[in-house]
């Protein structure tokens, strides 16, 4: 079946519906939900029951870039700095040096066991060198895996921040494959250019985004998520057009914004969380449509060989070397190395050789697809069991709650008080966004001149206002009251 304007919406909506139902089944069976999205796409494809002919790597790459922007932005926006600060150096080493070590060791192995040239092998190693943020976030959260200590923030921050490094390596080796006479050292400036420009615009758009979101009054809460999406797309496109790493810029800007007081933060976070899932579904369905199962069989043995070398040598070696300076038990290092999941991101990155017109682009794509599929199936399925075996798991009832978990769920208000604002109060005349309230507390209602106002972040608190304040517990409630020098009228 060929895709036309008339049937694309019908086919797309049916595939999405089937994929979501299949995802529900996958959770019950303990199989990663992402695998079912891929399978639905493959069944609907040219060699499946759907017979849909789809051979457009350029469209997959475009969808992949947009999807990665949403996934990275959502991951950065949900990352609380206080949550990852204790493990920042471990995570950064894994997301930079770890990616480089994995790419090089794996590339050399591929060069030795296949007919790829050295640069082609290093390109393939770079494509599958990073840990997939979509796979890690979805499996850790959907499987409700509770981990001891700082393991989860290390894994989530590494997976969210290592894609830019992999992309920079891919750009370098793509150039070297196309121009073998070029010196490796002549490409190094490109690496630093991508890094520096990406970092600069990530920070710049983070600062600018906070100002725009807080100072431009759009009047309607529903307009703030589209504004955030626009800022995200601007961050990527402006950075990329100036030869910087757009993905790094998107992640850094989201990381900054997520740790600031901004208007309608909960609404924006919920929207990006939903959109990140939606983009993953679209991405995996599209990738499933693109791949032909018959093309996977010729590379199955090679793919398995590379996949097992990656799981049991390249990734563990990189993790152990990067975490060697830090006091940590070896079983924790082994678990971190095991959660080096591959998923949609490497498959999307495998479309880059198509754009560059490489002769072996088809083979690279099929090998990467096979490795990603086996990684999600084999490693993703076994994560809860491996966590128990290595004694790094916690009972679900004592699973640590992150700030993002609080924001993404409706707050449970165990404490409520009516308070009166005096002229001497530090809150008088300030906007709510500037008061620095904890995430798990809020002003629910303002009584002013006999009328009730439902406030948002732009609402100013005035003398003589009576506020209905809610918080997750009385300690936080009293802390806020003391901080703002507000007179309590009564507990509610």
Secondary structure, 3 states (H helix, E strand, C coil): CECCCCCHHHHHHHHHHHHHHHHHHHHHHCCCHHHHHHHHHHHHECCCCCCEECCCHHHHHHHHHHHHHHHHHHHHHCCCHHHHHHHHHHHHHHHHHHHHHHHHHHHHHHHHHCCCCHHHHHHHHHHCCCCCHHHHHHHHHHCCCCECCCHHHHHHHHHHHCHHHHHHHHHHHHHHHHCCCCCHHHHHHHHHHHHHHHHHHHHHHHHHHHHHHHHCCCCCCHHHHHHHHHHHHHHHHHHHHCCCCHHHHHHHHHHHHHCCCCCCHHHHHHHHHHHHHHHHHHHHHHHHHHCCHHHHHCCHHHHHHHHHHHHHHHHHHHHHHHHCCCCCCHHHHHHHHHCCCCCHHHHHHCCHHHHHCCCCHHHHHHHHHHHHHHHHHHHHHHHHHHHHHCCCECCHHHCCCCHHHHHCCCCCCCEEEEEECCCCCCCCCCEHHHCCCCCCEEEEEEEECCEEECCCCCCECCCCCEEEEEECCHHHHHHHHHHHCCEEEEEC
